[in-house]
Structure formats: structure tokens, C-alpha cells
Amino acid sequence: MRLTKSFLIFLTIIIIPNFIYSETNSIIIDAAKIELNRTMEGLKYKELPPYYLSYYIYDSHIFNIEAEDGKIVNNDDNKSRTLDIDLRVGSYKFDNTHIVRGEAFNMGSQRNAFQLPLDDNITAIRNAIWFATDQNYKKAIESYERVLTNTTIKVQEEDTSADFTKENPYTYFENPKTVNVDKKFWEDRLRKISSILSTESWLYKNKTYMTVGLVTKYFVNSEGSEITQSEIRANVVLTASTKADDGMSLPLYKVYFAFNPDSLPDERTMLNDARELVKTLAQLRTAPIMTTYTGPAILSGEAAGVFFHEIFGHRVEGHRLKDPDNSQTFKNFLNSKILPEFLSVTFDPTIRYLNNFPVSGYYKYDDEGVLAQKINCVENGIFENFLMSRSPVEKFPESNGHGRKQAGMNAVSRQSNLIVESNRTVPVDSLKEMLREECKKQGLEYGLLFKKVEGGFTFTSRSIPNSFNVNPLIVYKVYVDKKPDEIVRGVDLIGTPLTTFSNILASGNNLETFNGICGAESGSVPVSASSPSLLVSRIEVQKKAKSQAKPPILDAP
């Protein structure tokens, strides 16, 4: 059985104390280019020579500070230099990466990530690249023989498109960035925040951490591309959890993301948010458990963004159209209506900010060396496009800059900055009144407001129902008789995509963004999801699974 599971979790991207990044660009690029050319020339007369070769080198410096209960519990600083190799034998039409039908989880499988020397010694770096390439070449030959055999014993494939796209080479260079972080300044701030998150005896776990990462990426391939990109990503994450008397675990979090630590919110904002988090946990631990419900609901902009990420975004990742075990939800919906005519959906990795808010799915070139591109997937309700990597599918023979991966994985088509836009909005405050009116029509006492979500997962296999599950953290009952909204706990938002799309009635005039990490076949990649608040005529929730363990017997010391 093939299962695709995706989830959004906190951004865990990274921090650097005071240092200047060494100028290693020419050494690393030169070493990679020399070995690439030497390999292609030296193996061209073999029975199965490589027709394509790329080297992707991640030069990273990671620093992390963690605090619990007002004390620093971790403070580490790591450097690494990692090599990924994509070596292909055969041809663009058919090569060693061809899908092996009948095997589970055969797309996006893990490569061997190779560690390169940290010292800027071109001979040592070349030697490591040479040895890793030799291993990859031998594995490529074995894989090619395997896919040839698989093709002869299976039925005709539904999608007969090529295994790899032909792309123009790109040349791009940017100087490796530098970053300064005041270590003591951030340690003091994290202590203050984590102290607030441990003020009550019923707060059982808390962690506040700051991470900043400086990563320079070097890419060269046999088609002539040569790309150097450098990025800084910084974030602070506040987490705390408690338990209700019935054993239900209740976590909450707050994430701040920026492209430079100096752009993170000030201390007052973080301390106030920590206090608000504790206040909400106090309400949740005594809140009533929500029963199973089917009816109208409002999704906040943040919740709607995650909602679209799960039920739409993963189904427009083009590589799934090649997988015979995938449901391929939208394959036959090109140029057809799938959403209300007032909604459009784009994916745009070329923007760093949306309405002055940083969006973490930004990049210049994807992880296959293709220029990032804005893609209009849905225009006024009509489905128009898939997200494409260099694995082509029928009617989509080229990449559109969405081949992405975690270091050590194979790139597949993945989401970037998802943006839901509406050309027919109402004031956000009006959505509640519209919700009440819809409840009256359906004879219901209340509707639901999904304020904050943690993430979710979705299933896209043909062998199981194509459903989604979004994990709400803060949910309110909104009463028809205008009683005060009531916070509730213990539900998951579930459903099937096409049915849920047809139930969207209206959108607010706001826009909220969820920055996170998405985990799927090619590992964990940073993404964002932005949307206005949405009114849905019918949504379904089910009871959340809960622990049977009682809360701690004694109070915390």
C-alpha cells in the first residue's frame, strides 16, 4: 500500500554566533567542476555512460539555543558540508530513476548524502567527490538493469512521458552571506520567555528555542549550470503543553520567522505572546470536549492556509501523476472548475514578503538548478496547472522550478509559497453573522470557528480513501443566539477534497500566513500557506485520539 503523509511542523531553521563566513566559493565550485568534467569524460566510453550528472553541495553553519523553565538547556554550534549527487544513465527518455511499479515508496527515496571535508583543501574535496561519484555510478547501473526488467514484466504504463526534462543551463552567483548574533542577548531573552511558560504548576512541558542557519548552496551539472546561493533563516519557537483531567494532551506554540535574526519581533512582543499562550492553555484544560459535528464553520486565514496546503497543494504536485498507485485527483480536471469562481490559487517561490510578512517558501533556484517561477494553479475557480520538477508528465514536459528536497534526498515536485486569493470578499467581522445565518438554515444551535491549527496530513493513494486530517489547536463554538463564543477541545478536522471545495461560501477581506516545514517523499522543506478567512457551509470533525494517562499526581516543584 502506498501512503503519502504530509505534515507541517515548526520551522527548525538555525543561528550563528559572531563569525564571518570564509570565502570558500571558488574552491568548492572548482573542485565540483573539475570532478564533474573528469567523470563525464572518463566514463563516456563505458557501456552505460552517464548522460547527466549534477553535484549539489550544502555548506551550512548552524547554531541553536534552547531554554526550559527559565534555564538554558542546550547551546550548540555545528558546521557541515554535504554533497548530493544526481547521476543518470540511459537517456532523458528512460533512465535509472524510472519508477519501479509494484514497490511501495519508490518515489523520492533517500540517496546517500556524503560528507565533504570542512577544510578548504581542493585536493581533499575532490577526492571525496570522486569516491562518492564512483559509488553512485555503480548503483545507477544496478538500478537501470532493475527498471528495464520491471518494464518488461508489467503492463503498459499510463504515463509514457520521459524520465527527465531537458532544461537550459543557468549561471548565477551571489556572495556567501554573513550574520551576527549577540549570543548573550538571546540567551537572556529565552530565559525570560521560558520562565513565563513555566509559571503554573499545571504547565507540564515547555521549550523556547532560537535557531539561525546560514547555508550556502553550490550547484553544478553536466548541462552547464553553475549556481551559488546563500541564505539566512532565523526563527524563535515558543512551546508549552498541559493535560486536561481526562488525560488529553493540550499543546500550543508560537513561531516567529525572519530572514535575519535582527528582523525578529522585539522582546515585549514575545513576552506578551508567551503570557497569552499560558492564558489560552488555562482555558483549554477546563474546556468541554467537542462532540462529533457536521455543519458550517469559519476557518481563520491561518487555518484556511493549512487546509489548502493539505487538501489541494499535495494533489497538484506533478510527480504524483506518474505514480500508478496515486489517486491523481486533478489529472482529469485541467481547465475545469474545482473552486468557487471568486477564488484563485498561486504558488510563488520568488517572493520573500507577502503584505510585509516574511514567507518561508522563498528561493531563487530550486534544488534541481531550475529558476523559481510563479505558478497560477487555479484562476477564478478553474484548474490550470501542476507544480513541476524535472520529472515530466503528460502535457507538462518542462519543470516550472518546483523540484525540491532536503539534503540527502531525491528532488520531487513540492509546494513553495501557497497563496489563496479572492476577488469577492466581505469584512471578517461579517463572516460570523453569515455563519449564524447558515446555522439557522441547517437548524443548528452553533457553528465552529477554527482559530489556530498545528498542521495535518493527507492520503493520496488509490488503495485507501482520499481524505485529509487537519489538527486544530484552538476551536470555538459560535452560537446562533449570540451567546459568547465558547472554546472547546478534542477535535480533528476531516473530509475529502472535492466535496469540501464545493462547500466554500465566502471569504474575508484579510490575509494570514502560516510558515512551516512540510514533510513528504523528498524530506522536509520550508513552505508557507496564506489565505483569507473562509466560510464553509459544511465541515466534519471527529473526536481526537487522546492519551489514557492521568495528569501528574504531584504538582511540579
C-alpha positions in Angstrom: 0.0 0.0 0.0 1.3 3.4 -0.9 0.8 6.1 1.6 1.7 9.7 1.2 1.7 11.6 4.5 2.4 15.2 4.8 2.6 17.4 7.8 3.6 20.9 8.8 5.7 21.4 11.9 7.6 24.2 13.5 10.2 25.8 11.4 13.5 24.5 12.7 16.0 26.6 10.7 19.0 27.9 12.5 21.5 30.5 14.5 25.0 31.7 14.3 27.2 33.5 16.8 29.5 36.3 15.7 31.5 35.0 12.8 32.5 35.8 9.2 31.8 33.1 6.7 35.0 32.0 5.0 35.3 32.7 1.3 35.3 29.1 0.0 33.2 29.6 -3.1 35.9 29.3 -5.7 37.5 26.2 -4.0 34.2 24.3 -3.8 32.9 25.2 -7.2 36.3 24.5 -8.8 36.5 21.1 -7.1 33.0 20.2 -8.2 33.5 21.3 -11.8 36.8 19.5 -12.2 35.4 16.2 -10.9 32.2 16.6 -12.9 34.1 17.1 -16.2 36.6 14.4 -15.4 33.8 11.9 -14.7 31.8 12.7 -17.8 34.9 12.4 -19.9 36.4 9.4 -18.2 33.1 7.3 -18.4 31.8 8.3 -21.8 33.2 5.2 -23.5 31.7 2.8 -20.9 28.8 0.5 -22.0 26.4 2.6 -19.9 28.0 6.1 -19.6 26.3 8.8 -17.6 24.1 11.1 -19.7 23.6 13.6 -16.8 25.5 14.4 -13.6 25.0 17.1 -11.0 26.6 18.0 -7.7 24.8 19.9 -5.0 26.9 20.9 -2.1 25.3 22.4 1.1 27.8 24.4 3.2 26.0 25.1 6.5 26.7 26.7 9.8 24.0 26.0 12.4 23.6 27.5 15.9 20.8 26.6 18.3 19.9 27.9 21.8 17.2 26.1 23.9 15.7 27.1 27.2 13.3 25.3 29.6 11.9 26.6 32.9 13.9 29.8 32.6 17.3 28.0 32.2 19.4 27.3 29.1 19.5 23.6 28.4 21.3 23.5 25.1 23.6 25.7 23.2 25.3 24.2 20.2 27.1 25.3 17.1 27.6 23.0 14.1 29.2 23.2 10.7 28.7 20.7 7.9 29.5 20.3 4.2 27.2 17.8 2.5 27.3 16.5 -1.1 24.3 15.2 -3.1 24.8 13.5 -6.4 22.3 13.0 -9.2 23.9 10.6 -11.7 21.8 9.2 -14.5 22.5 6.5 -17.1 20.3 5.7 -20.1 18.7 8.8 -21.7 16.3 11.6 -20.9 13.5 9.4 -22.1 14.3 6.4 -20.0 16.9 6.2 -17.2 17.8 4.5 -13.9 15.3 6.7 -11.9 12.3 5.2 -13.8 9.6 4.2 -11.4 9.6 0.6 -10.4 6.0 -0.4 -10.4 4.7 -2.7 -7.6 7.1 -1.3 -5.0 5.9 0.9 -2.1 7.6 4.2 -1.5 9.7 4.1 -4.6 9.5 7.8 -5.5 11.7 10.3 -3.6 13.7 7.6 -2.0 16.7 8.6 0.0 20.1 9.0 -1.6 23.3 8.6 0.2 24.4 12.0 1.4 28.1 12.3 1.5 30.1 14.4 4.0 32.8 16.6 2.5 35.9 17.9 4.3 35.3 21.2 6.1 38.9 22.3 5.4 39.1 24.3 2.2 41.6 21.9 0.6 40.7 21.3 -3.1 42.5 18.0 -3.3 40.7 16.6 -0.2 37.3 17.8 -1.5 38.0 16.4 -5.0 38.9 13.0 -3.5 35.7 12.8 -1.5 33.6 13.8 -4.6 35.4 11.2 -6.7 34.8 8.4 -4.3 31.1 9.3 -3.8 30.6 9.6 -7.6 32.1 6.1 -8.1 29.6 4.6 -5.7 26.7 6.4 -7.3 27.7 5.3 -10.8 27.8 1.6 -9.8 24.3 2.0 -8.1 22.9 3.7 -11.2 23.9 0.8 -13.4 22.2 -1.7 -11.0 19.1 0.5 -10.9 19.0 0.8 -14.7 19.0 -3.0 -15.1 16.3 -3.3 -12.5 13.9 -0.8 -14.1 14.5 -2.5 -17.5 13.3 -5.8 -16.1 10.4 -4.2 -14.3 9.2 -2.6 -17.6 9.2 -5.8 -19.5 7.1 -7.7 -16.9 4.4 -5.1 -16.2 1.5 -3.8 -18.3 1.8 -0.7 -20.4 2.3 2.4 -18.4 -0.4 5.1 -18.2 2.0 7.9 -18.5 4.7 7.4 -21.1 6.4 10.7 -20.8 10.2 11.0 -20.3 12.0 10.4 -17.1 13.9 13.7 -17.1 13.3 17.1 -18.7 15.7 19.0 -20.9 16.4 22.4 -19.4 18.5 25.4 -20.3 21.6 25.8 -18.2 21.6 28.6 -15.6 24.5 30.6 -14.3 24.0 32.6 -11.0 26.3 33.7 -8.3 25.8 35.5 -5.0 28.5 36.1 -2.4 28.2 34.0 0.7 26.3 35.9 3.4 27.5 36.7 6.9 25.4 37.1 10.1 26.0 38.5 13.5 24.1 37.2 16.6 24.5 38.5 20.1 24.6 35.2 22.0 24.2 36.7 25.5 21.3 38.9 24.3 19.3 35.9 23.0 20.1 33.7 26.0 18.7 36.3 28.3 15.6 36.7 26.2 14.9 33.0 26.0 15.3 32.6 29.8 12.6 35.3 30.3 10.2 33.7 27.8 10.6 30.2 29.2 10.2 31.4 32.7 6.7 32.7 31.8 5.9 29.3 30.2 6.6 27.5 33.5 4.8 29.9 35.9 1.9 27.5 36.6 2.1 24.1 38.2 -0.2 22.7 35.5 2.2 23.6 32.7 4.0 20.3 32.3 6.3 20.9 29.4 7.8 24.0 27.9 10.6 24.8 25.5 11.7 28.0 23.9 14.4 27.8 21.2 16.1 30.1 18.8 17.7 28.8 15.6 19.6 30.6 12.9 21.1 28.9 9.9 23.5 30.2 7.3 23.6 27.9 4.3 25.4 28.4 1.0 24.4 26.0 -1.7 26.6 25.2 -4.7 25.1 23.5 -7.8 26.9 22.4 -11.0 25.7 20.0 -13.7 26.8 18.5 -16.9 24.4 20.7 -18.9 26.5 23.7 -17.9 24.6 25.2 -14.9 26.7 26.8 -12.2 24.7 28.3 -9.3 25.7 29.7 -5.9 23.0 30.7 -3.5 23.4 31.9 0.1 20.6 32.2 2.6 20.0 33.1 6.3 16.9 31.8 8.1 16.1 32.6 11.7 13.3 31.7 14.0 12.2 31.6 17.6 9.7 29.0 18.7 7.7 29.0 21.9 6.0 25.7 23.0 4.1 24.7 26.1 1.7 22.0 27.0 -0.7 20.8 29.7 -3.2 18.0 30.3 -6.9 18.1 31.0 -8.2 16.0 33.9 -9.3 13.3 31.4 -5.7 12.8 30.2 -6.0 14.8 26.9 -2.7 16.4 26.0 -3.0 20.1 25.0 0.0 21.7 23.2 0.2 25.2 22.0 3.0 27.1 20.2 4.1 30.4 18.7 6.5 30.7 15.8 8.5 33.7 14.6 10.3 33.5 11.3 12.6 36.0 9.6 15.4 36.1 7.0 17.7 37.7 9.5 17.7 37.5 13.4 17.7 41.3 13.6 14.2 41.2 11.9 12.6 39.0 14.6 10.0 40.7 16.8 11.1 42.6 19.9 11.2 41.2 23.4 8.0 42.8 24.6 6.0 41.1 21.7 7.5 37.7 22.6 6.8 38.1 26.3 3.2 39.2 25.7 2.7 36.3 23.3 4.0 33.9 26.0 1.6 35.2 28.5 -1.3 34.9 26.0 -0.2 31.3 25.3 -0.4 30.4 29.0 -3.8 32.1 29.3 -5.2 30.1 26.4 -3.8 26.8 27.8 -5.6 27.6 31.1 -8.9 27.9 29.2 -8.3 24.7 27.1 -7.5 22.4 30.1 -11.0 23.1 31.5 -12.8 23.4 28.2 -15.6 20.9 27.3 -14.8 18.2 24.8 -16.3 18.8 21.4 -18.7 16.1 20.1 -18.7 14.9 16.5 -20.1 17.7 14.3 -21.1 18.3 10.7 -22.1 21.8 9.8 -21.0 25.3 8.9 -17.6 26.7 10.1 -15.2 29.6 9.7 -11.6 28.8 9.0 -9.3 31.6 10.1 -6.8 32.7 7.4 -4.0 30.6 9.1 -6.3 27.6 9.3 -7.5 28.0 5.7 -3.9 28.2 4.5 -3.0 24.9 6.1 -6.4 23.5 4.9 -5.4 24.3 1.3 -1.9 23.0 1.8 -3.2 19.6 2.8 -6.3 19.1 0.6 -5.1 20.9 -2.5 -1.3 21.5 -2.5 -0.2 17.9 -2.4 -2.6 16.9 -5.1 -1.1 19.4 -7.6 2.5 18.2 -7.1 3.1 16.9 -10.6 5.3 13.9 -9.9 2.2 12.1 -8.4 0.7 11.8 -11.9 3.5 9.3 -12.8 2.8 7.1 -9.8 0.3 4.3 -10.8 -0.7 3.9 -7.2 -1.6 7.5 -6.7 -5.2 8.7 -6.9 -4.2 11.6 -9.3 -7.2 13.7 -8.1 -6.9 16.5 -10.5 -5.4 14.7 -13.6 -8.7 15.0 -15.5 -9.7 18.4 -14.1 -7.5 20.6 -16.3 -9.5 23.7 -17.5 -12.4 22.6 -15.3 -13.9 24.3 -12.3 -12.8 22.9 -8.9 -13.3 26.0 -6.7 -15.8 28.8 -6.4 -15.2 31.4 -9.2 -14.1 34.0 -6.7 -11.0 32.0 -5.6 -7.6 31.7 -7.2 -4.6 29.8 -6.0 -0.9 30.5 -6.9 2.4 29.2 -5.7 5.1 31.8 -5.8 8.7 31.0 -4.5 10.0 34.3 -5.9 8.6 36.4 -3.1 10.2 36.9 0.3 7.4 39.0 1.8 3.7 39.0 1.4 2.0 42.1 2.7 5.3 42.9 4.5 5.2 39.5 6.2 8.1 37.1 5.6 7.2 33.8 3.8 9.4 30.9 4.2 8.8 29.1 0.9 11.1 31.6 -0.9 14.1 30.6 -3.1 15.7 31.8 -6.3 16.6 28.4 -7.9 15.0 25.1 -7.0 17.0 22.0 -5.9 17.4 20.8 -9.4 19.0 24.1 -10.6 15.9 25.5 -12.3 14.8 29.1 -11.9 12.0 29.6 -9.4 8.7 30.6 -11.1 5.3 31.8 -10.0 2.6 29.3 -11.0 -1.1 30.0 -11.3 -2.7 26.7 -10.4 -6.3 27.9 -10.2 -7.6 31.1 -11.9 -11.1 32.2 -10.9 -12.0 28.6 -9.8 -10.6 26.9 -13.0 -7.8 24.5 -12.5 -4.9 25.3 -14.9 -1.5 23.9 -13.8 0.6 21.5 -11.8 3.7 22.1 -9.8 6.6 20.5 -11.8 10.1 19.3 -11.1 12.4 17.8 -13.8 10.2 14.7 -13.9 7.8 15.5 -16.8 4.3 14.2 -17.1 1.8 14.1 -20.0 1.1 17.6 -21.2 3.7 19.1 -18.9 7.1 18.4 -20.5 9.2 21.0 -18.5 10.0 22.0 -15.0 8.5 25.1 -13.5 11.0 25.5 -10.7 9.4 23.4 -8.0 11.8 20.5 -7.7 12.7 20.5 -4.0 14.3 18.3 -1.4 16.0 18.0 1.9 19.7 17.3 1.7 20.3 13.6 1.1 17.0 13.0 -0.7 15.8 12.9 -4.3 14.0 16.0 -5.5 10.3 15.8 -6.5 7.7 18.5 -7.2 6.9 20.3 -3.9 5.0 23.3 -2.7 6.5 26.7 -2.1 4.6 29.8 -1.1 0.9 28.9 -1.5 -1.4 32.0 -1.8 -5.2 31.8 -1.9 -6.7 35.0 -3.3 -10.3 36.2 -3.5 -11.9 38.8 -5.8 -15.1 38.8 -3.8 -14.6 39.5 -0.1 -16.6 40.5 2.9 -15.4 42.2 6.2 -14.0 39.5 8.5 -16.5 40.5 11.2 -19.4 39.8 8.8 -18.3 36.2 8.4 -19.6 35.4 11.9 -23.1 36.7 11.1 -23.1 34.8 7.9 -22.1 31.7 9.9 -25.0 32.2 12.2 -27.4 32.6 9.3 -26.1 29.4 7.7 -26.6 27.6 11.0 -30.2 28.7 11.2 -30.8 27.4 7.7 -29.4 24.0 8.8 -31.3 24.0 12.1 -28.2 24.1 14.2 -27.6 25.7 17.5 -24.0 26.7 16.7 -21.2 26.7 14.2 -17.5 26.4 14.6 -14.6 28.8 14.3 -11.2 27.2 13.7 -8.7 29.8 15.1 -5.4 28.0 15.1 -4.1 24.7 13.7 -0.9 22.7 14.2 -0.7 21.1 10.8 -2.2 17.9 9.3 -1.8 15.1 6.8 -3.4 13.8 3.7 -3.7 10.5 1.9 -3.4 10.3 -1.9 -3.1 6.6 -2.5 -5.7 4.7 -4.7 -5.8 1.9 -2.2 -7.3 3.9 0.7 -9.9 6.7 0.9 -8.5 10.0 -0.3 -9.1 12.0 2.9 -7.4 14.7 4.9 -7.0 15.4 8.6 -6.1 18.9 9.9 -5.2 19.2 13.6 -6.9 22.2 15.2 -5.5 23.6 18.4 -7.9 26.4 19.2 -11.6 26.0 18.2 -14.6 28.0 19.3 -18.4 27.4 19.2 -20.2 30.4 17.7 -23.8 30.3 18.9 -26.7 31.4 16.8 -28.3 33.2 19.7 -25.1 35.3 20.1 -24.1 33.8 23.4 -20.3 34.4 24.0 -18.1 32.2 21.9 -17.1 29.0 23.8 -13.6 27.4 23.5 -13.7 23.6 23.0 -11.1 20.9 22.6 -10.6 17.4 21.3 -11.5 17.5 17.6 -9.8 16.9 14.2 -11.0 18.5 11.0 -11.6 15.7 8.4 -13.1 15.3 5.0 -12.5 14.6 1.3 -11.1 17.3 -1.1 -13.6 17.8 -3.9 -16.6 17.7 -1.6 -15.0 20.2 0.8 -14.1 22.6 -2.1 -17.7 22.8 -3.2 -18.8 23.9 0.3 -16.8 27.2 0.4 -19.4 30.1 0.5 -17.4 33.3 1.2 -14.0 34.8 2.0 -12.9 37.5 4.4 -11.0 40.7 3.4 -8.0 39.6 5.5 -4.9 37.5 4.7 -3.0 35.4 7.2 0.2 33.3 6.7 1.3 30.0 8.2 5.1 29.4 7.9 6.2 25.9 8.5 8.0 22.8 7.4 6.4 20.2 5.1 7.5 16.6 5.3 6.9 14.3 2.3 8.8 12.0 -0.1 11.8 14.3 -0.6 12.1 15.1 3.1 11.4 18.3 4.9 11.3 21.7 3.1 10.2 25.1 4.2 6.8 26.3 2.9 4.2 28.9 3.7 0.4 29.0 3.2 -1.5 32.2 3.0 -5.3 32.7 2.8 -8.2 34.9 3.8 -10.6 33.6 6.3 -13.2 31.2 4.7 -16.8 30.4 5.5 -17.7 26.8 4.7 -21.2 25.5 4.6 -20.4 22.0 5.8 -17.4 20.7 7.6 -16.9 17.5 9.5 -15.0 17.0 12.7 -14.2 13.8 14.7 -13.0 13.2 18.2 -9.3 13.5 18.6 -7.3 10.5 19.9 -6.2 11.1 23.4 -3.8 9.6 26.0 -5.3 7.5 28.7 -2.6 8.5 31.2 -3.7 10.7 34.1 -2.1 14.1 34.8 0.9 14.1 37.2 0.0 13.0 40.7 2.1 15.6 42.4 2.4 19.3 41.4 5.6 20.4 39.7 8.3 21.6 42.2 
